[in-house]
Amino acid sequence: MGQVLGLMFALIGLGFLLRILRVFPKETAPLLNRFVLYVTFPCLVFRSLQGAALDRRLWSIPPLAYTAISALFLLAFLIGSKYFRLPPKRAVSFAMGAAFGNTAFLGYPFILALLGEEGLPAAIFYDQLGNFLSVYTLGVTFCVFGKTGKFSGKNVTEFLKLPPFNAFLLALLLNGLPLPPFLLGVINRLADATVPLTMVAIGLSLSPASLSKDAPLLGVSALLKLLVLPLVALGLVKLFPLPPLYAKVLVLQSATPTLVSSYVFASVYELDTELSSSIICATTLIALGSLPLWNLLL
């Protein structure tokens, strides 16, 4: 896990260095984010689920994950807008940072290293049908609100236009079916590019002034993401018992740092990208210690 986190920070550092040296124009980060959202991230979603073994008991994980994540998102949005008096663009960026976890890029390798292959399907179900379904529905609805300043019935269907969601549906439809090796090779190469491109884009947009200016917001978002959400998950698995392996995966996935793609959504929907990137960096750094601690406690 330390190696994975170290690689993420190295790539963020590279992007930040490129920003300082002004190697690329300012519009580079938004362009990278669009490429990730519309090309590489759908490939990652498809690859993660299309070949996964679907145990019937896995379907008990998504409702618990979706409920916990969505409830925390709404709580964080209220805290941001009412307590910190943030405008909608910043309140939505804050809520995404506090609720949506890095359950694929960091969660998968962490679960794989800790629990082996048998823990990976549960991690995928948490990720795709819990975490990302909340992102696609509640998250995108509020992203549109942050951009336009209003809710409408159309907001709820916005996620249907997103390539990652369509890739998810296609992966379920083709689950377990053999695919041409050439096609799989293309999908794998594009999927592998998601983390490096996103991390570099975060570095390109990172502002040191934002890290200090938004320190209270970073502290609260880290508290919500790395402590409150896993505690809620722990309470849910006590109320609704799961097989021990699935229960452990649910709590550990809940304890992952902020979803790196939340920065992509903040960029695409013209929200507060500086706050989003700062929360990602802060929670990922703290997770170096908190994730192993959660593992010891379970």
Short mmCIF file of the C-alpha atoms (twelve columns), coordinates in Angstrom:
data_MODEL
# 
_entry.id   MODEL 
# 
loop_
_atom_site.group_PDB 
_atom_site.id 
_atom_site.type_symbol 
_atom_site.label_atom_id 
_atom_site.label_alt_id 
_atom_site.label_comp_id 
_atom_site.label_asym_id 
_atom_site.label_seq_id 
_atom_site.Cartn_x 
_atom_site.Cartn_y 
_atom_site.Cartn_z 
_atom_site.pdbx_PDB_model_num 
ATOM 1   C CA . MET A 1   0.000   0.000   0.000   1 
ATOM 2   C CA . GLY A 2   2.836   2.367   0.856   1 
ATOM 3   C CA . GLN A 3   4.293   1.803   -2.607  1 
ATOM 4   C CA . VAL A 4   0.939   2.618   -4.227  1 
ATOM 5   C CA . LEU A 5   0.547   5.819   -2.199  1 
ATOM 6   C CA . GLY A 6   4.160   6.764   -2.886  1 
ATOM 7   C CA . LEU A 7   3.590   6.388   -6.619  1 
ATOM 8   C CA . MET A 8   0.489   8.577   -6.430  1 
ATOM 9   C CA . PHE A 9   2.373   11.372  -4.661  1 
ATOM 10  C CA . ALA A 10  5.288   11.086  -7.091  1 
ATOM 11  C CA . LEU A 11  2.914   11.634  -10.011 1 
ATOM 12  C CA . ILE A 12  1.199   14.544  -8.257  1 
ATOM 13  C CA . GLY A 13  4.673   16.006  -7.639  1 
ATOM 14  C CA . LEU A 14  5.524   15.620  -11.315 1 
ATOM 15  C CA . GLY A 15  2.386   17.502  -12.307 1 
ATOM 16  C CA . PHE A 16  3.138   20.243  -9.774  1 
ATOM 17  C CA . LEU A 17  6.699   20.548  -11.092 1 
ATOM 18  C CA . LEU A 18  5.396   20.853  -14.646 1 
ATOM 19  C CA . ARG A 19  3.093   23.621  -13.427 1 
ATOM 20  C CA . ILE A 20  5.950   25.524  -11.782 1 
ATOM 21  C CA . LEU A 21  8.112   25.175  -14.897 1 
ATOM 22  C CA . ARG A 22  5.139   26.192  -17.089 1 
ATOM 23  C CA . VAL A 23  5.824   23.366  -19.503 1 
ATOM 24  C CA . PHE A 24  2.156   23.122  -20.528 1 
ATOM 25  C CA . PRO A 25  -0.557  25.781  -20.958 1 
ATOM 26  C CA . LYS A 26  -3.204  26.300  -18.274 1 
ATOM 27  C CA . GLU A 27  -5.873  24.395  -20.181 1 
ATOM 28  C CA . THR A 28  -3.839  21.160  -20.065 1 
ATOM 29  C CA . ALA A 29  -5.342  19.861  -16.800 1 
ATOM 30  C CA . PRO A 30  -8.997  20.230  -17.906 1 
ATOM 31  C CA . LEU A 31  -8.176  18.512  -21.209 1 
ATOM 32  C CA . LEU A 32  -6.506  15.623  -19.389 1 
ATOM 33  C CA . ASN A 33  -9.521  15.310  -17.116 1 
ATOM 34  C CA . ARG A 34  -11.904 15.060  -20.049 1 
ATOM 35  C CA . PHE A 35  -9.742  12.383  -21.656 1 
ATOM 36  C CA . VAL A 36  -9.812  10.413  -18.403 1 
ATOM 37  C CA . LEU A 37  -13.576 10.740  -17.925 1 
ATOM 38  C CA . TYR A 38  -14.516 9.872   -21.498 1 
ATOM 39  C CA . VAL A 39  -11.812 7.345   -22.462 1 
ATOM 40  C CA . THR A 40  -9.543  5.785   -19.842 1 
ATOM 41  C CA . PHE A 41  -11.858 5.651   -16.814 1 
ATOM 42  C CA . PRO A 42  -14.642 3.782   -18.676 1 
ATOM 43  C CA . CYS A 43  -12.018 1.218   -19.674 1 
ATOM 44  C CA . LEU A 44  -11.005 0.830   -16.025 1 
ATOM 45  C CA . VAL A 45  -14.627 0.346   -14.945 1 
ATOM 46  C CA . PHE A 46  -15.229 -2.232  -17.663 1 
ATOM 47  C CA . ARG A 47  -12.050 -4.159  -16.914 1 
ATOM 48  C CA . SER A 48  -12.754 -4.261  -13.179 1 
ATOM 49  C CA . LEU A 49  -16.182 -5.879  -13.479 1 
ATOM 50  C CA . GLN A 50  -16.404 -7.748  -16.779 1 
ATOM 51  C CA . GLY A 51  -14.220 -10.632 -15.624 1 
ATOM 52  C CA . ALA A 52  -15.260 -10.690 -11.955 1 
ATOM 53  C CA . ALA A 53  -16.976 -13.751 -10.441 1 
ATOM 54  C CA . LEU A 54  -20.442 -12.735 -9.232  1 
ATOM 55  C CA . ASP A 55  -21.261 -14.536 -5.974  1 
ATOM 56  C CA . ARG A 56  -24.945 -14.060 -5.074  1 
ATOM 57  C CA . ARG A 57  -24.052 -12.817 -1.576  1 
ATOM 58  C CA . LEU A 58  -22.078 -9.951  -3.098  1 
ATOM 59  C CA . TRP A 59  -25.348 -8.174  -3.852  1 
ATOM 60  C CA . SER A 60  -25.816 -7.479  -0.125  1 
ATOM 61  C CA . ILE A 61  -22.845 -5.078  -0.162  1 
ATOM 62  C CA . PRO A 62  -24.033 -2.301  -2.543  1 
ATOM 63  C CA . PRO A 63  -27.176 -1.194  -0.635  1 
ATOM 64  C CA . LEU A 64  -25.179 -0.698  2.568   1 
ATOM 65  C CA . ALA A 65  -22.342 1.067   0.767   1 
ATOM 66  C CA . TYR A 66  -24.644 3.311   -1.266  1 
ATOM 67  C CA . THR A 67  -26.671 4.297   1.811   1 
ATOM 68  C CA . ALA A 68  -23.609 5.170   3.904   1 
ATOM 69  C CA . ILE A 69  -21.835 7.109   1.151   1 
ATOM 70  C CA . SER A 70  -24.888 9.043   0.023   1 
ATOM 71  C CA . ALA A 71  -25.901 9.944   3.588   1 
ATOM 72  C CA . LEU A 72  -22.411 11.246  4.313   1 
ATOM 73  C CA . PHE A 73  -22.380 13.222  1.060   1 
ATOM 74  C CA . LEU A 74  -25.597 15.001  2.046   1 
ATOM 75  C CA . LEU A 75  -24.283 15.630  5.560   1 
ATOM 76  C CA . ALA A 76  -21.024 17.064  4.177   1 
ATOM 77  C CA . PHE A 77  -22.919 19.296  1.746   1 
ATOM 78  C CA . LEU A 78  -25.017 20.671  4.612   1 
ATOM 79  C CA . ILE A 79  -21.907 21.250  6.731   1 
ATOM 80  C CA . GLY A 80  -20.187 23.013  3.855   1 
ATOM 81  C CA . SER A 81  -23.110 25.202  2.859   1 
ATOM 82  C CA . LYS A 82  -24.577 25.948  6.301   1 
ATOM 83  C CA . TYR A 83  -21.632 25.873  8.738   1 
ATOM 84  C CA . PHE A 84  -18.813 27.041  6.463   1 
ATOM 85  C CA . ARG A 85  -21.214 29.091  4.292   1 
ATOM 86  C CA . LEU A 86  -19.622 27.853  1.084   1 
ATOM 87  C CA . PRO A 87  -21.120 28.763  -2.301  1 
ATOM 88  C CA . PRO A 88  -22.570 25.799  -4.232  1 
ATOM 89  C CA . LYS A 89  -19.441 25.170  -6.340  1 
ATOM 90  C CA . ARG A 90  -17.231 24.847  -3.260  1 
ATOM 91  C CA . ALA A 91  -19.861 23.039  -1.168  1 
ATOM 92  C CA . VAL A 92  -20.220 20.300  -3.806  1 
ATOM 93  C CA . SER A 93  -16.429 19.929  -4.154  1 
ATOM 94  C CA . PHE A 94  -16.201 19.668  -0.354  1 
ATOM 95  C CA . ALA A 95  -18.974 17.057  -0.182  1 
ATOM 96  C CA . MET A 96  -17.405 14.912  -2.914  1 
ATOM 97  C CA . GLY A 97  -14.079 15.024  -1.096  1 
ATOM 98  C CA . ALA A 98  -15.692 13.969  2.187   1 
ATOM 99  C CA . ALA A 99  -17.849 11.119  0.848   1 
ATOM 100 C CA . PHE A 100 -16.476 9.496   -2.301  1 
ATOM 101 C CA . GLY A 101 -13.560 7.118   -1.775  1 
ATOM 102 C CA . ASN A 102 -10.586 5.986   -3.842  1 
ATOM 103 C CA . THR A 103 -12.055 2.482   -3.811  1 
ATOM 104 C CA . ALA A 104 -10.602 1.409   -7.158  1 
ATOM 105 C CA . PHE A 105 -7.137  2.949   -7.570  1 
ATOM 106 C CA . LEU A 106 -6.175  2.417   -3.933  1 
ATOM 107 C CA . GLY A 107 -8.910  0.114   -2.621  1 
ATOM 108 C CA . TYR A 108 -8.333  -2.706  -5.088  1 
ATOM 109 C CA . PRO A 109 -4.561  -3.083  -4.554  1 
ATOM 110 C CA . PHE A 110 -4.942  -2.677  -0.793  1 
ATOM 111 C CA . ILE A 111 -7.655  -5.364  -0.551  1 
ATOM 112 C CA . LEU A 112 -5.719  -7.618  -2.921  1 
ATOM 113 C CA . ALA A 113 -2.526  -7.333  -0.877  1 
ATOM 114 C CA . LEU A 114 -4.309  -7.769  2.446   1 
ATOM 115 C CA . LEU A 115 -7.050  -10.324 1.732   1 
ATOM 116 C CA . GLY A 116 -5.988  -11.917 -1.542  1 
ATOM 117 C CA . GLU A 117 -8.000  -12.587 -4.693  1 
ATOM 118 C CA . GLU A 118 -11.038 -13.749 -2.704  1 
ATOM 119 C CA . GLY A 119 -11.553 -10.238 -1.335  1 
ATOM 120 C CA . LEU A 120 -11.429 -8.493  -4.714  1 
ATOM 121 C CA . PRO A 121 -14.991 -9.221  -5.968  1 
ATOM 122 C CA . ALA A 122 -16.445 -7.685  -2.803  1 
ATOM 123 C CA . ALA A 123 -14.209 -4.638  -3.305  1 
ATOM 124 C CA . ILE A 124 -15.433 -4.316  -6.883  1 
ATOM 125 C CA . PHE A 125 -19.095 -4.509  -5.878  1 
ATOM 126 C CA . TYR A 126 -18.559 -1.859  -3.206  1 
ATOM 127 C CA . ASP A 127 -16.732 0.291   -5.729  1 
ATOM 128 C CA . GLN A 128 -19.048 0.009   -8.716  1 
ATOM 129 C CA . LEU A 129 -22.521 -0.498  -7.219  1 
ATOM 130 C CA . GLY A 130 -21.955 1.473   -4.021  1 
ATOM 131 C CA . ASN A 131 -19.341 4.181   -4.402  1 
ATOM 132 C CA . PHE A 132 -19.604 4.949   -8.097  1 
ATOM 133 C CA . LEU A 133 -23.365 4.530   -8.293  1 
ATOM 134 C CA . SER A 134 -23.564 7.245   -5.630  1 
ATOM 135 C CA . VAL A 135 -21.126 9.330   -7.698  1 
ATOM 136 C CA . TYR A 136 -23.146 8.819   -10.895 1 
ATOM 137 C CA . THR A 137 -26.505 9.640   -9.303  1 
ATOM 138 C CA . LEU A 138 -26.258 11.901  -6.245  1 
ATOM 139 C CA . GLY A 139 -22.805 13.249  -7.066  1 
ATOM 140 C CA . VAL A 140 -23.547 14.196  -10.668 1 
ATOM 141 C CA . THR A 141 -26.924 15.677  -9.711  1 
ATOM 142 C CA . PHE A 142 -25.201 17.996  -7.235  1 
ATOM 143 C CA . CYS A 143 -22.375 18.726  -9.701  1 
ATOM 144 C CA . VAL A 144 -24.989 19.995  -12.161 1 
ATOM 145 C CA . PHE A 145 -26.552 22.015  -9.325  1 
ATOM 146 C CA . GLY A 146 -23.142 23.477  -8.465  1 
ATOM 147 C CA . LYS A 147 -22.644 24.508  -12.084 1 
ATOM 148 C CA . THR A 148 -26.139 25.824  -12.829 1 
ATOM 149 C CA . GLY A 149 -27.348 26.816  -9.353  1 
ATOM 150 C CA . LYS A 150 -30.611 24.891  -9.700  1 
ATOM 151 C CA . PHE A 151 -32.032 21.390  -9.406  1 
ATOM 152 C CA . SER A 152 -34.238 19.910  -12.090 1 
ATOM 153 C CA . GLY A 153 -35.603 16.547  -13.121 1 
ATOM 154 C CA . LYS A 154 -33.008 16.462  -15.882 1 
ATOM 155 C CA . ASN A 155 -30.214 16.465  -13.301 1 
ATOM 156 C CA . VAL A 156 -31.159 12.996  -12.110 1 
ATOM 157 C CA . THR A 157 -30.627 11.499  -15.577 1 
ATOM 158 C CA . GLU A 158 -27.328 13.281  -16.205 1 
ATOM 159 C CA . PHE A 159 -25.347 10.211  -15.118 1 
ATOM 160 C CA . LEU A 160 -26.867 8.206   -18.017 1 
ATOM 161 C CA . LYS A 161 -24.748 10.297  -20.386 1 
ATOM 162 C CA . LEU A 162 -21.470 9.439   -18.667 1 
ATOM 163 C CA . PRO A 163 -19.250 6.881   -20.417 1 
ATOM 164 C CA . PRO A 164 -18.149 5.240   -17.106 1 
ATOM 165 C CA . PHE A 165 -21.759 4.379   -16.256 1 
ATOM 166 C CA . ASN A 166 -22.383 2.962   -19.714 1 
ATOM 167 C CA . ALA A 167 -19.166 0.975   -19.396 1 
ATOM 168 C CA . PHE A 168 -20.472 -0.385  -16.092 1 
ATOM 169 C CA . LEU A 169 -23.734 -1.531  -17.690 1 
ATOM 170 C CA . LEU A 170 -21.867 -3.095  -20.602 1 
ATOM 171 C CA . ALA A 171 -19.555 -4.936  -18.202 1 
ATOM 172 C CA . LEU A 172 -22.561 -6.433  -16.389 1 
ATOM 173 C CA . LEU A 173 -24.092 -7.467  -19.702 1 
ATOM 174 C CA . LEU A 174 -20.870 -9.124  -20.905 1 
ATOM 175 C CA . ASN A 175 -19.783 -10.454 -17.524 1 
ATOM 176 C CA . GLY A 176 -17.787 -13.655 -17.862 1 
ATOM 177 C CA . LEU A 177 -17.952 -13.783 -21.656 1 
ATOM 178 C CA . PRO A 178 -14.686 -14.255 -23.581 1 
ATOM 179 C CA . LEU A 179 -13.515 -11.166 -25.440 1 
ATOM 180 C CA . PRO A 180 -11.002 -10.852 -28.298 1 
ATOM 181 C CA . PRO A 181 -7.439  -10.598 -26.912 1 
ATOM 182 C CA . PHE A 182 -6.712  -7.542  -29.047 1 
ATOM 183 C CA . LEU A 183 -9.736  -5.694  -27.620 1 
ATOM 184 C CA . LEU A 184 -8.762  -6.647  -24.073 1 
ATOM 185 C CA . GLY A 185 -5.241  -5.411  -24.727 1 
ATOM 186 C CA . VAL A 186 -6.491  -1.996  -25.840 1 
ATOM 187 C CA . ILE A 187 -8.859  -1.739  -22.860 1 
ATOM 188 C CA . ASN A 188 -6.083  -2.727  -20.421 1 
ATOM 189 C CA . ARG A 189 -3.621  -0.181  -21.791 1 
ATOM 190 C CA . LEU A 190 -6.143  2.640   -21.624 1 
ATOM 191 C CA . ALA A 191 -7.345  1.594   -18.148 1 
ATOM 192 C CA . ASP A 192 -3.750  1.587   -16.870 1 
ATOM 193 C CA . ALA A 193 -3.379  5.222   -17.952 1 
ATOM 194 C CA . THR A 194 -6.199  6.465   -15.681 1 
ATOM 195 C CA . VAL A 195 -4.223  6.826   -12.454 1 
ATOM 196 C CA . PRO A 196 -1.077  8.455   -13.949 1 
ATOM 197 C CA . LEU A 197 -3.062  10.955  -16.026 1 
ATOM 198 C CA . THR A 198 -5.356  11.898  -13.129 1 
ATOM 199 C CA . MET A 199 -2.489  12.277  -10.666 1 
ATOM 200 C CA . VAL A 200 -0.502  14.484  -13.054 1 
ATOM 201 C CA . ALA A 201 -3.603  16.594  -13.722 1 
ATOM 202 C CA . ILE A 202 -4.068  17.062  -9.965  1 
ATOM 203 C CA . GLY A 203 -0.471  18.224  -9.658  1 
ATOM 204 C CA . LEU A 204 -0.938  20.646  -12.555 1 
ATOM 205 C CA . SER A 205 -3.868  22.269  -10.732 1 
ATOM 206 C CA . LEU A 206 -2.464  22.114  -7.194  1 
ATOM 207 C CA . SER A 207 -2.060  25.431  -5.411  1 
ATOM 208 C CA . PRO A 208 0.089   25.613  -2.232  1 
ATOM 209 C CA . ALA A 209 -1.926  28.655  -1.171  1 
ATOM 210 C CA . SER A 210 -5.088  26.530  -1.229  1 
ATOM 211 C CA . LEU A 211 -3.579  23.935  1.124   1 
ATOM 212 C CA . SER A 212 -3.090  26.561  3.829   1 
ATOM 213 C CA . LYS A 213 -6.104  28.715  2.996   1 
ATOM 214 C CA . ASP A 214 -8.525  25.798  3.185   1 
ATOM 215 C CA . ALA A 215 -6.953  24.028  6.178   1 
ATOM 216 C CA . PRO A 216 -10.223 23.917  8.222   1 
ATOM 217 C CA . LEU A 217 -12.110 22.437  5.267   1 
ATOM 218 C CA . LEU A 218 -9.365  19.879  4.683   1 
ATOM 219 C CA . GLY A 219 -9.447  18.848  8.352   1 
ATOM 220 C CA . VAL A 220 -13.209 18.365  8.448   1 
ATOM 221 C CA . SER A 221 -13.289 16.525  5.119   1 
ATOM 222 C CA . ALA A 222 -10.535 14.167  6.298   1 
ATOM 223 C CA . LEU A 223 -12.399 13.542  9.558   1 
ATOM 224 C CA . LEU A 224 -15.609 12.714  7.701   1 
ATOM 225 C CA . LYS A 225 -13.950 10.558  5.059   1 
ATOM 226 C CA . LEU A 226 -11.378 8.628   7.097   1 
ATOM 227 C CA . LEU A 227 -13.186 8.290   10.444  1 
ATOM 228 C CA . VAL A 228 -16.927 8.940   10.253  1 
ATOM 229 C CA . LEU A 229 -17.672 6.970   7.068   1 
ATOM 230 C CA . PRO A 230 -15.849 3.773   8.158   1 
ATOM 231 C CA . LEU A 231 -17.541 4.040   11.561  1 
ATOM 232 C CA . VAL A 232 -20.920 4.237   9.823   1 
ATOM 233 C CA . ALA A 233 -19.954 1.201   7.715   1 
ATOM 234 C CA . LEU A 234 -18.915 -0.665  10.837  1 
ATOM 235 C CA . GLY A 235 -22.275 0.084   12.431  1 
ATOM 236 C CA . LEU A 236 -24.137 -1.115  9.339   1 
ATOM 237 C CA . VAL A 237 -22.359 -4.490  9.252   1 
ATOM 238 C CA . LYS A 238 -23.284 -4.951  12.924  1 
ATOM 239 C CA . LEU A 239 -26.947 -4.237  12.181  1 
ATOM 240 C CA . PHE A 240 -27.004 -6.188  8.906   1 
ATOM 241 C CA . PRO A 241 -24.492 -9.035  9.306   1 
ATOM 242 C CA . LEU A 242 -22.388 -9.986  6.302   1 
ATOM 243 C CA . PRO A 243 -19.890 -12.818 5.835   1 
ATOM 244 C CA . PRO A 244 -16.732 -11.782 7.769   1 
ATOM 245 C CA . LEU A 245 -14.694 -11.241 4.593   1 
ATOM 246 C CA . TYR A 246 -17.342 -9.007  3.021   1 
ATOM 247 C CA . ALA A 247 -17.816 -7.044  6.240   1 
ATOM 248 C CA . LYS A 248 -14.090 -6.339  6.459   1 
ATOM 249 C CA . VAL A 249 -13.940 -5.264  2.817   1 
ATOM 250 C CA . LEU A 250 -16.887 -2.911  3.297   1 
ATOM 251 C CA . VAL A 251 -15.245 -1.128  6.234   1 
ATOM 252 C CA . LEU A 252 -11.793 -0.953  4.612   1 
ATOM 253 C CA . GLN A 253 -13.226 0.386   1.360   1 
ATOM 254 C CA . SER A 254 -15.096 3.016   3.382   1 
ATOM 255 C CA . ALA A 255 -11.789 4.076   4.955   1 
ATOM 256 C CA . THR A 256 -10.024 4.819   1.657   1 
ATOM 257 C CA . PRO A 257 -9.010  8.435   0.941   1 
ATOM 258 C CA . THR A 258 -10.881 10.727  -1.424  1 
ATOM 259 C CA . LEU A 259 -11.723 9.534   -4.914  1 
ATOM 260 C CA . VAL A 260 -9.245  11.005  -7.402  1 
ATOM 261 C CA . SER A 261 -11.990 11.207  -10.028 1 
ATOM 262 C CA . SER A 262 -13.834 13.720  -7.836  1 
ATOM 263 C CA . TYR A 263 -11.272 16.197  -9.145  1 
ATOM 264 C CA . VAL A 264 -12.201 15.183  -12.710 1 
ATOM 265 C CA . PHE A 265 -15.887 15.841  -12.015 1 
ATOM 266 C CA . ALA A 266 -15.042 19.151  -10.340 1 
ATOM 267 C CA . SER A 267 -13.133 20.168  -13.455 1 
ATOM 268 C CA . VAL A 268 -15.719 18.975  -15.982 1 
ATOM 269 C CA . TYR A 269 -18.588 20.702  -14.107 1 
ATOM 270 C CA . GLU A 270 -16.547 23.853  -13.408 1 
ATOM 271 C CA . LEU A 271 -16.555 23.532  -9.607  1 
ATOM 272 C CA . ASP A 272 -13.706 24.320  -7.172  1 
ATOM 273 C CA . THR A 273 -10.829 22.234  -8.548  1 
ATOM 274 C CA . GLU A 274 -8.240  23.697  -6.134  1 
ATOM 275 C CA . LEU A 275 -10.269 22.604  -3.111  1 
ATOM 276 C CA . SER A 276 -10.900 19.212  -4.684  1 
ATOM 277 C CA . SER A 277 -7.215  18.567  -5.408  1 
ATOM 278 C CA . SER A 278 -6.206  19.752  -1.921  1 
ATOM 279 C CA . ILE A 279 -8.682  17.364  -0.241  1 
ATOM 280 C CA . ILE A 280 -7.391  14.473  -2.346  1 
ATOM 281 C CA . CYS A 281 -3.794  15.199  -1.352  1 
ATOM 282 C CA . ALA A 282 -4.625  15.701  2.340   1 
ATOM 283 C CA . THR A 283 -6.748  12.575  2.763   1 
ATOM 284 C CA . THR A 284 -4.317  10.414  0.781   1 
ATOM 285 C CA . LEU A 285 -1.428  11.551  2.973   1 
ATOM 286 C CA . ILE A 286 -3.360  10.868  6.197   1 
ATOM 287 C CA . ALA A 287 -4.469  7.469   4.854   1 
ATOM 288 C CA . LEU A 288 -0.848  6.319   4.968   1 
ATOM 289 C CA . GLY A 289 -1.448  5.880   8.683   1 
ATOM 290 C CA . SER A 290 -5.213  5.522   9.017   1 
ATOM 291 C CA . LEU A 291 -5.774  2.642   6.579   1 
ATOM 292 C CA . PRO A 292 -3.280  0.294   8.263   1 
ATOM 293 C CA . LEU A 293 -4.811  1.295   11.612  1 
ATOM 294 C CA . TRP A 294 -8.303  0.336   10.446  1 
ATOM 295 C CA . ASN A 295 -6.920  -2.978  9.275   1 
ATOM 296 C CA . LEU A 296 -5.478  -3.664  12.722  1 
ATOM 297 C CA . LEU A 297 -8.750  -2.755  14.431  1 
ATOM 298 C CA . LEU A 298 -10.919 -5.103  12.363  1 
# 
